[in-house]
Amino acid sequence: MSLTSVSDNELLLQYRNPATKEKAYTTIIKKYQEKLYWHIRRMVVDHDDANDVLQNVLIRVWKGLENFREDSQLYTWLYRIATNESLTFLEQQKKKASISYSDVETGLS
């Protein structure tokens, strides 16, 4: 059975069954991992950084999938998590890269 032939609704039903939870999660990841990676990569240019962000996304999905309310499509929810994680990463990078004027001035004194 190909990944595209399994609907998201079927995967969510399987995920909610303790006997098939891990298999369903693995299938969801296999189905969407590449799309999510390239979405992240459009914002986070470096390959290794994009992979790190993707790992954070997959952790958030694992922790949050139980509470997914199905108000939207599964991929829309995954896409939003990937976007938020990418923006968080970029904000952290920006903070690491910025040095305040007073820090430089203090260091020169």
N, C-alpha and C positions, 0 to 999 in steps of 0.2 A: 504494500500500500504506500503510495507516495505521500509526501508531507502535505502537498496541496489538496489532496483528496480528503483529508481529515479536516472537518470544519472546526472553527474556533469554539463553537458551542459544544461540540463533542469533546474537544480537548478540555474545556472547563468542567464538563461533567466528569470526565475521567480524573481530573485534578482533585475534585471534591470527594472522590472515592479513595479512602486510605490505601486500598490495595493497588491502585494504579496511579497514585499521586506523583511519584517520582518519574515514572515513565511518561506521564502527560507533560510534566515540566520539561523533561529532556526533549520531547517532541516540539513543544512550544519554542524552546531555545533553538533547536535545529531549524525550525521553520522561519524564524525571524532574526536570528543572530546576524546574518550578513547584511540584511536591510538596515538593522539598527547600527551596525558598525559604520556603514557608509553614511548614514545620517549624522552620526557623531563625528565622523571624519571631515564632514563639510565644515564643522565648527572648530574642531580640535585637529589641527593640521598634522601633528606628529603621530606616526603610526603607533608607537609605544604608548603615548599618552591616550590615544583613542582606545587602545586595548584596555588600559587601566580604567577609563571611564566606562567602557562596556562591562567590565567585571563588576563595577559598582552598580550599574543598571541591573545586571543579572541578580545580584544580591538583593536589591530593592524589590525586584519582581518576585523572587522567592519568598521574601518576607511579607509582601503585600498582596499577592495573588489570591490568598484566602479571602481577603476583604474586597476584591474587585466586584463592584455592584452591577456591572454590565450596562451602565448608563451610556456607554459608548462601545465601539468595536474594540476588540482586544488590541489590535495593532495601534489604534489611536492612543490607548492608555500606555502602551509600551513606548511609543514615539514621544509622548509627553514626558515620561520618566527619563528617557534618553536626552531630551532637550534640557530638562532641568538639571540633570547630572552634568551635562556639558557646560551649561552656564555657570554652575557652581564651580566646576574645575577651572574655567577661564577666570572667574572672579578670584579664586585662590592664587592662580598664577600671577594675576595682576597685582595682588597684594604683596606677593613674594618679590616681584620685580620692582615695585615702587619703593623708593627711599625718600623719606621726607627731608626737606631742606634743613630742618633743625637737627636731624640725625647726622647729616653731613657736616654741618657747622660745628656741632659738638665734637665730632671725631677729629676735626681739624684744629681744634683749640688745644 
